[in-house]
């Protein structure tokens, strides 16, 4: 059966004497061996091959709907006690890619600024709005008076050509005047914590001191404070440690810098950092990094996503403007998702993120196409962008004797980073100009391979002119059933072509993060990815992050949620974690008998464009209903330790007994472990207020062996670990 045959229409011409017992007679078994499905029935054999269908005693013509997919073999409504799985533990269907489970990231939903990137001050360089100092307020206490305004006449440097001017006209005694930053939906305070504050300032008619403090929004509580004793007439950096005591955790606070006497002070690059992962000065939030570390991801694809392209060429991720000291980074408008990016999360920070979590970088380079349709013609016009990508690779991998390797060393990281994958562009199938990506990709491919022949070059759309190493495919499904219906898409994909990176995908059910239904769809899909990981060598859910505050989300259904104080993993996150942590290195052939199904109405086909404002093709008529399994599974084995990992997804609302028969081993130990993620209803979910409502539970199990029956809970994802001998 060809890859597209799953779910196609067939007419069964059945002899009259056999029509009444169709479900009983054709209670078939699926043998998945080297990803070539074979269905065995009691009255003959249905062999599904990529170039035809051979059916003794039953003739098939493609007209009316009877779906035959790998594993979709039981009649609808079949009893729940009929499922049998047969695992051939002494055979290898495929090898599991060591890079299979990873992360994809871009600046969306305030993923970095206001998210993973630990900077707590919003609009720290006063560039978010050219007219107003947004997210800053004037503070006037006890009768003090003054004004606050942007002042382009007092630029900080070429990258930050404006400053914030505080003119204090009346202050003294208890009177204070200052500036206050509201943070990203608050300045979070935690007890017994040391915060690193810094800012640049210069003054006229004012010598100091300045007080810097974390203060509650109502002004009643000063959680921590320090002083800059003297301010000079030229730009200078001031730093302080703000240490809290037994403070109650809260986000209803501001960072306040205030003066107690009259004069004028100009500010730039006001910053506040909490403790960061690995204590990096320009680092990441510890809580969110821990959630990621708990997945043990193999790779990180960065910096996007639509974020790498921008809506225009001018607003692309221009990596050379994201390196060096943060005070020298101009930032840019992230117009793909319509908010300002400080570029505090720059190229080096992405690479250090990989280093901190022991991930391999998958570097996406700008390929000459932006979301609003701006493109660069292949040839001389494109060459500067190609050279820019070569420089970017050198910054990551070059020795200290190279131009850009030396710059990386100057930026604080002398050692080169490991890099094996470079992706050219993002979703370039949306470039509708004939031959545009074909030509652009060829120019990048040739240049990269000429200098870095061992690099794997990833294409974002199919090309014919060059043999790319990997194809990045993206799939966003609108329901659990829709995602589950595609779980076998790769079972019969031709292995002779390029490898596949499923670089963005999600079951888009639930907001701001997916609910249990989304997790069930995801897990069904991942059984297919893992089963076919000789072909699908990498996968990453998208989007990765969402700030759950009002105004923080541009794209619903995101893997990990957070606000200023806390963070949490969705049920879909835990599904990813379970798959990532529990698998072997070889895929085992599995026979399935009696898999139950339910009817699903596929939606009308329609296009998808990621960024706001981009056109979507008009809808088309809905296709006929399909039968989709409610049970999905795959099995892998650790060839060294002998552990068998059986993953089983029960999407039904009832418990599902499954008989497991394992052949090819001398014995299977009676005791093992079950890691189970389950919910009482498909719309159950985690949230910022209930972060652990649905989490995996690990239990010891007995009664295992070469033949056993186990009942799997409704709405559940289970990894059953068994030791074979």
Secondary structure, DSSP 8 states (H G I E B T S, - for coil): --GGGTT---EEE--GGGGGGHHHHT--EEEEETTEEEEEETTEEEEEETTEEEETT-EEESSS----BTTB-S-TT--TT-EEEEEETT--SEE--TT-B-EE--S-TTSTTTTSB----SSTTS-S-SSS-TTEEEEEETT-EEEEEE-TTS-S-SSS---EEEEEEE-BTTBEEEEEE-BTTB--B-TT-EEEEEEEEEEES----EEEEEEETTSS-EEEEEEE----SS-EEEEEEEE--S---BS-EEEEEEESS-EEEEEEEEEEE--BGGG-TT-BBHHHHHHHHTTT-SEEEES-SHHHH-SSGGGS--GGGS-S-GGG---EEETTTTEEE---S-HHHHHHHHHHTT-EEEEEE--SB-TTS-B--TTHHHHHHHHHHHHHHHHHH--TTSHHHHHHHHTT--S---EEEEEESS-GGG--STTHHHHHHHHHHHHHHHH-TTSEEEESS--SSS--SEEEEEEEESSHHHHHHTTTTTTT--TTS-EEEEEEEEE--SSSS--HHHHHHHHHHHHHHHHTTTTEEEE--S--EEE-STT--SSS--SEEE-SS-EEE-HHHHHHHHHHHS--SEE-EEEEE---EEEE----------STT------------EEEESEEEEEEE-TTT-EEEEEEEE-SSS-EEEEEEEESSS-B-S-EEEEEEE-SSTT----SSSTTSS--EEEEE---SSEEEEEE-SSEEEEEEEEB-
